[in-house]
Amino acid sequence: MSTKRIHLIAAARPNFMKVAPLYHALSGESWCTVEIVHTGQHYDPNMSDAFFRDLRLPAPHFHLEVGSGTHAEQTGRTMMAYEKVCFEHRPDWIVVVGDVNATAACAMVGAKLCIPVVHLEAGLRSRDRTMPEEINRLVTDAIADVLWTPSHDADANLRAEGVPEEKIECVGNIMIDSFEMMREQIAAAGTRERLGLAGKPYAVVTLHRPSNVDHRDKLAELVGELVRVSRDLQILFAVHPRTRRRLEEFGLLDQLTGAPGVLLSEPLGYVDFMNLVSGCTIVITDSGGVQEETTYLGIPCATLRENTERPVTITEGTNRLLKPHEIVDAARRAAAGEWPKGRRPDLWDGRTALRAAESLRRRSGIERGERDLQSAGAGATH
């Protein structure tokens, strides 16, 4: 039997974090050939050789170099560039990840070329269609052939939308695999020591969503509340470029730089960021992924949003949706050890990639015995 060609689609740094464990799980199999497609949706100067070395990934097999632009421009350019790749190097499976524009774009290419599409992190819903990510999730899940969900609430969302049961497979949370894969590097990073935070209680802050940073009144309120938090608890604020521009434009940056309890930094890479998160008292954020990592680590997380596409982090984990005026009290409760403990959701165990690889093998019709014979034959040729 010929080997199956699998394309793993990644658009930006967080996507590579998610495909890395799956790449390693599949690259050790003899029944398939796995190739990484970098759409280049987001230009990231930190997407360096060192980053790929940390993840033990090869250079992408295909680079679409889509670049930035409007949602329509990114989606259209991705579809045109990836369709050409599929014509010349047609895969047997396309695996798309998360909820960026490239996720929906490559899923549409696959669906129209009758190439089976798998969505990793399927079924997440914020029910807020003003979020571009929500549109990408809905589109991708509607046309994908296999839906790998991170948690059982995502299964329920898909069932409620009429998705056939045989398409849905709960494999767990791939970001936990990424964390465990890099745990030693994270522990050894020395970021807390370098920033003078080791052994001290502190909060980690990230803010970037337009609803929080693009309106002066809202951002001014948040800055005021963070300064109040910093009187009780040291703050490390990793400032997103968008947020820094708004702080400068609205004349709010001096309030933060003038607060002795606030330490501002540039955006941090995954290893440095998770070194800080691993030792902090509370995370104050509007991000998506860190809600999962704090739940896995049992660390309090205050999410400054009206909704979340990851409600399991609230119902089972350590995440809470809060208003700006509630974060001072939240930080005090976290520092006093009064935050709900939560638990790790089912299948958040660092073995998601192995379950996903097994799912693809099974859905490709490769029998275990046949695969074992192939492996033996491959080994004999070396």
C-alpha positions as CSV (number, residue, x, y, z in Angstrom):
1,M,0.0,0.0,0.0
2,S,1.3,3.5,-0.9
3,T,2.0,5.9,1.9
4,K,-0.5,8.6,2.7
5,R,0.6,12.2,2.2
6,I,-0.6,14.5,5.1
7,H,-0.4,18.3,5.0
8,L,-0.2,20.1,8.4
9,I,-1.3,23.8,7.8
10,A,0.2,26.5,10.0
11,A,-0.2,30.2,9.6
12,A,1.6,31.8,12.5
13,R,3.7,31.0,15.6
14,P,0.8,29.7,17.8
15,N,-0.2,27.3,15.0
16,F,3.4,25.8,14.9
17,M,3.1,25.2,18.6
18,K,0.1,23.1,17.9
19,V,1.2,21.2,14.9
20,A,4.7,20.3,16.4
21,P,3.4,17.4,18.6
22,L,1.3,16.0,15.8
23,Y,4.2,16.3,13.3
24,H,6.4,14.3,15.7
25,A,3.7,11.7,16.3
26,L,3.1,11.2,12.5
27,S,6.7,11.5,11.3
28,G,7.6,8.3,13.2
29,E,5.0,6.3,11.2
30,S,5.8,4.4,8.1
31,W,2.3,4.5,6.6
32,C,2.4,8.3,6.0
33,T,4.5,11.1,4.8
34,V,3.9,14.4,6.8
35,E,4.6,17.8,5.3
36,I,4.3,21.3,6.9
37,V,2.6,24.0,5.0
38,H,3.4,27.5,6.3
39,T,0.9,30.0,4.8
40,G,2.8,33.0,6.1
41,Q,-0.5,34.7,7.0
42,H,1.3,36.6,9.8
43,Y,4.8,37.9,9.3
44,D,6.7,37.0,12.5
45,P,10.3,38.1,12.8
46,N,10.6,35.7,15.8
47,M,9.8,32.8,13.5
48,S,13.5,32.0,13.5
49,D,15.6,28.9,13.1
50,A,15.9,28.8,16.9
51,F,12.1,28.5,17.2
52,F,12.0,25.6,14.8
53,R,15.0,24.0,16.6
54,D,13.2,24.3,20.0
55,L,10.2,22.6,18.5
56,R,12.4,20.1,16.7
57,L,10.7,20.9,13.4
58,P,12.2,20.9,9.9
59,A,11.8,24.0,7.8
60,P,8.3,24.1,6.3
61,H,8.0,21.9,3.2
62,F,5.9,24.6,1.5
63,H,5.8,28.3,2.2
64,L,2.9,30.2,0.7
65,E,4.1,33.7,1.7
66,V,0.6,35.1,1.9
67,G,1.5,38.1,4.2
68,S,-0.8,40.5,5.9
69,G,-3.9,42.3,4.5
70,T,-7.6,42.4,5.1
71,H,-9.5,39.2,6.0
72,A,-10.7,38.8,2.4
73,E,-7.2,39.4,1.0
74,Q,-5.6,36.9,3.3
75,T,-8.3,34.3,2.7
76,G,-8.2,34.7,-1.1
77,R,-4.4,34.7,-1.4
78,T,-4.2,31.6,0.8
79,M,-6.8,29.8,-1.3
80,M,-5.0,30.6,-4.5
81,A,-1.6,29.7,-3.3
82,Y,-2.6,26.5,-1.5
83,E,-4.7,25.3,-4.4
84,K,-1.5,25.4,-6.6
85,V,0.3,23.3,-4.0
86,C,-2.5,20.7,-3.9
87,F,-2.5,20.5,-7.7
88,E,1.2,19.7,-7.8
89,H,1.6,17.8,-4.5
90,R,-2.0,16.5,-3.8
91,P,-2.3,15.3,-0.2
92,D,-4.5,12.5,1.1
93,W,-5.3,14.5,4.2
94,I,-5.3,18.2,5.1
95,V,-5.1,19.0,8.8
96,V,-6.0,22.6,9.7
97,V,-5.6,24.0,13.2
98,G,-7.4,26.6,15.3
99,D,-9.3,29.5,13.9
100,V,-7.2,31.9,11.8
101,N,-8.1,32.9,8.2
102,A,-5.7,30.3,6.8
103,T,-7.7,27.6,8.7
104,A,-10.9,28.3,6.8
105,A,-9.1,29.1,3.5
106,C,-7.2,25.8,3.4
107,A,-10.3,23.9,4.5
108,M,-12.2,25.3,1.6
109,V,-9.5,24.4,-0.8
110,G,-9.6,20.8,0.4
111,A,-13.4,20.6,0.4
112,K,-13.6,21.9,-3.2
113,L,-10.8,19.5,-4.4
114,C,-12.5,16.6,-2.6
115,I,-9.4,16.1,-0.3
116,P,-10.4,15.0,3.2
117,V,-10.0,17.8,5.8
118,V,-9.4,17.4,9.5
119,H,-9.9,20.3,11.9
120,L,-7.8,20.2,15.1
121,E,-9.4,22.2,17.9
122,A,-12.9,21.8,16.4
123,G,-16.1,22.7,18.1
124,L,-15.0,25.7,20.1
125,R,-17.7,28.4,20.2
126,S,-17.8,31.9,21.7
127,R,-21.3,32.5,20.1
128,D,-20.0,36.0,19.2
129,R,-20.1,36.5,15.5
130,T,-18.4,39.8,15.7
131,M,-15.2,37.9,16.2
132,P,-13.5,36.9,12.9
133,E,-12.2,33.8,14.6
134,E,-15.8,32.6,15.3
135,I,-16.7,32.8,11.6
136,N,-13.6,30.8,10.7
137,R,-14.5,28.2,13.3
138,L,-18.1,27.9,12.0
139,V,-17.0,27.7,8.3
140,T,-14.2,25.2,8.9
141,D,-16.3,22.8,11.1
142,A,-19.2,22.9,8.5
143,I,-17.0,21.6,5.7
144,A,-14.4,19.4,7.5
145,D,-14.6,15.7,7.2
146,V,-13.1,14.9,10.7
147,L,-13.5,17.1,13.7
148,W,-10.9,16.6,16.5
149,T,-12.2,18.3,19.6
150,P,-10.3,19.4,22.7
151,S,-13.1,18.8,25.2
152,H,-16.5,17.3,25.5
153,D,-18.4,20.6,25.5
154,A,-17.0,21.1,21.9
155,D,-18.5,17.7,21.0
156,A,-21.9,19.0,22.3
157,N,-21.6,22.2,20.2
158,L,-21.1,20.1,17.1
159,R,-23.9,17.8,17.8
160,A,-26.2,20.7,18.4
161,E,-25.3,22.0,14.9
162,G,-26.2,18.7,13.4
163,V,-22.8,17.3,12.7
164,P,-22.9,13.5,12.2
165,E,-21.5,11.6,15.2
166,E,-18.9,9.7,13.1
167,K,-17.1,12.9,12.2
168,I,-16.6,14.0,15.8
169,E,-13.7,12.6,17.8
170,C,-12.5,14.1,21.2
171,V,-8.7,13.8,21.2
172,G,-7.9,16.3,23.9
173,N,-6.0,19.5,24.0
174,I,-2.9,19.7,21.7
175,M,-1.4,22.7,23.5
176,I,-0.9,20.5,26.6
177,D,1.3,18.3,24.4
178,S,3.2,21.4,23.4
179,F,3.7,22.4,27.0
180,E,4.9,19.0,28.1
181,M,7.2,18.7,25.0
182,M,8.9,21.9,26.1
183,R,8.5,21.7,29.9
184,E,12.3,21.3,30.5
185,Q,13.1,24.3,28.4
186,I,10.4,26.3,30.1
187,A,11.7,25.4,33.6
188,A,15.3,26.2,32.6
189,A,14.6,29.5,30.8
190,G,15.5,31.7,33.8
191,T,13.0,34.4,32.8
192,R,11.6,35.0,36.3
193,E,15.2,35.4,37.6
194,R,16.2,37.7,34.7
195,L,13.2,40.0,35.4
196,G,13.7,40.0,39.2
197,L,10.4,38.2,39.8
198,A,11.7,34.9,41.2
199,G,10.4,34.1,44.7
200,K,7.9,37.0,44.6
201,P,4.1,37.0,44.1
202,Y,3.3,38.7,40.8
203,A,0.7,38.9,38.0
204,V,1.2,38.3,34.3
205,V,-0.9,40.6,32.1
206,T,-1.6,40.4,28.3
207,L,-4.2,42.5,26.5
208,H,-4.7,42.8,22.7
209,R,-8.4,42.4,21.7
210,P,-9.9,45.4,19.9
211,S,-12.8,45.5,22.4
212,N,-10.4,46.2,25.2
213,V,-7.6,48.3,23.6
214,D,-9.1,50.2,20.6
215,H,-11.4,52.5,22.6
216,R,-9.8,55.1,24.9
217,D,-12.4,55.0,27.7
218,K,-12.2,51.2,28.0
219,L,-8.4,51.1,27.8
220,A,-8.1,54.0,30.3
221,E,-10.3,52.0,32.7
222,L,-8.2,49.0,32.4
223,V,-4.9,50.9,32.9
224,G,-6.4,52.5,36.1
225,E,-7.4,49.1,37.4
226,L,-4.0,47.6,36.6
227,V,-2.2,50.4,38.5
228,R,-4.5,49.7,41.5
229,V,-3.6,45.9,41.3
230,S,0.1,46.8,41.2
231,R,-0.1,48.5,44.6
232,D,-0.7,45.0,46.1
233,L,0.9,42.8,43.5
234,Q,3.9,43.2,41.1
235,I,2.7,43.2,37.5
236,L,4.6,41.9,34.5
237,F,2.7,43.3,31.4
238,A,3.8,41.8,28.1
239,V,2.6,44.6,25.8
240,H,1.3,43.6,22.4
241,P,2.3,46.0,19.5
242,R,-1.3,46.9,18.9
243,T,-1.8,47.7,22.6
244,R,1.4,49.8,22.8
245,R,0.3,51.9,19.8
246,R,-3.1,52.6,21.5
247,L,-1.5,53.4,24.9
248,E,0.7,55.9,23.1
249,E,-2.0,57.3,21.0
250,F,-4.4,57.7,24.0
251,G,-1.7,59.2,26.2
252,L,-2.0,56.3,28.7
253,L,1.5,54.8,28.6
254,D,3.0,57.2,31.2
255,Q,0.5,55.9,33.8
256,L,2.0,52.4,33.5
257,T,5.6,53.4,33.2
258,G,5.2,55.7,36.2
259,A,3.7,52.9,38.4
260,P,6.5,51.3,40.5
261,G,4.7,48.0,40.6
262,V,4.3,47.7,36.9
263,L,7.1,46.1,34.7
264,L,6.5,46.4,30.9
265,S,8.1,44.1,28.4
266,E,7.9,43.4,24.7
267,P,5.8,40.4,23.6
268,L,7.5,37.2,24.8
269,G,8.2,33.9,23.1
270,Y,6.4,30.8,24.3
271,V,9.2,29.5,26.5
272,D,9.8,32.8,28.3
273,F,6.1,33.5,28.6
274,M,5.3,30.1,30.1
275,N,8.2,30.3,32.5
276,L,6.5,33.5,33.9
277,V,3.0,32.0,33.9
278,S,4.3,28.8,35.7
279,G,5.4,30.9,38.7
280,C,2.8,33.6,38.8
281,T,0.0,34.3,41.3
282,I,-2.6,35.2,38.6
283,V,-2.9,35.8,34.9
284,I,-5.0,38.8,33.7
285,T,-5.7,38.4,30.0
286,D,-8.0,38.6,27.1
287,S,-6.2,35.8,25.2
288,G,-7.6,32.4,24.3
289,G,-4.8,29.9,24.7
290,V,-3.5,31.0,28.1
291,Q,-7.0,30.2,29.6
292,E,-6.2,26.5,28.8
293,E,-2.6,26.5,30.1
294,T,-3.6,28.1,33.4
295,T,-6.3,25.5,33.9
296,Y,-3.8,22.8,33.2
297,L,-1.3,24.2,35.7
298,G,-4.0,25.1,38.3
299,I,-3.1,28.9,38.1
300,P,-5.8,31.6,38.6
301,C,-6.8,33.3,35.3
302,A,-9.0,36.4,35.1
303,T,-10.2,36.8,31.5
304,L,-11.4,40.3,30.5
305,R,-14.0,39.3,28.0
306,E,-17.7,39.0,27.7
307,N,-17.5,35.4,26.5
308,T,-15.0,32.6,25.8
309,E,-14.8,29.8,23.2
310,R,-13.2,27.7,25.9
311,P,-16.0,27.5,28.6
312,V,-14.5,24.2,30.0
313,T,-11.8,26.4,31.5
314,I,-14.5,28.0,33.6
315,T,-16.8,25.0,34.4
316,E,-13.9,22.7,35.2
317,G,-10.8,24.9,35.4
318,T,-9.3,28.0,37.0
319,N,-10.5,30.6,34.5
320,R,-13.2,33.3,35.3
321,L,-14.7,36.0,33.0
322,L,-14.4,39.3,34.8
323,K,-15.1,43.0,34.3
324,P,-12.3,45.5,34.7
325,H,-13.5,46.7,38.1
326,E,-13.4,43.2,39.4
327,I,-9.7,42.5,38.8
328,V,-8.3,44.2,42.0
329,D,-10.4,41.9,44.2
330,A,-9.6,38.9,42.0
331,A,-5.8,39.6,42.4
332,R,-6.2,39.9,46.2
333,R,-8.2,36.6,46.3
334,A,-5.6,34.8,44.2
335,A,-2.8,36.1,46.4
336,A,-4.7,34.9,49.5
337,G,-5.1,31.4,48.0
338,E,-8.9,31.9,47.9
339,W,-9.3,31.2,44.1
340,P,-11.2,28.0,43.1
341,K,-8.8,25.2,42.5
342,G,-10.5,23.6,39.5
343,R,-9.3,20.4,37.8
344,R,-7.8,19.3,34.5
345,P,-10.4,18.4,31.9
346,D,-10.6,14.9,30.5
347,L,-7.8,14.0,28.0
348,W,-5.7,17.1,28.8
349,D,-2.8,14.8,29.4
350,G,-0.1,15.4,26.9
351,R,-1.1,12.4,24.7
352,T,-3.5,14.2,22.2
353,A,-1.1,14.0,19.3
354,L,-0.8,10.2,19.7
355,R,-4.6,9.9,19.7
356,A,-4.9,12.1,16.6
357,A,-2.2,10.1,14.8
358,E,-4.1,6.9,15.6
359,S,-7.3,8.5,14.4
360,L,-5.8,9.3,11.0
361,R,-4.2,5.8,10.7
362,R,-7.6,4.2,11.4
363,R,-9.5,6.5,9.1
364,S,-6.9,5.9,6.4
365,G,-7.8,2.2,6.5
366,I,-4.3,1.1,7.6
367,E,-4.5,-2.0,9.8
368,R,-2.2,-2.3,12.7
369,G,-0.6,-5.5,11.4
370,E,-0.1,-4.0,8.0
371,R,1.5,-1.0,9.5
372,D,3.8,-3.1,11.7
373,L,4.8,-5.1,8.6
374,Q,5.6,-1.8,6.8
375,S,7.7,-0.6,9.8
376,A,9.6,-3.9,9.8
377,G,10.2,-3.7,6.1
378,A,11.4,-0.1,6.4
379,G,13.7,-1.0,9.2
380,A,15.2,-3.8,7.2
381,T,16.3,-1.4,4.5
382,H,18.4,0.8,6.7
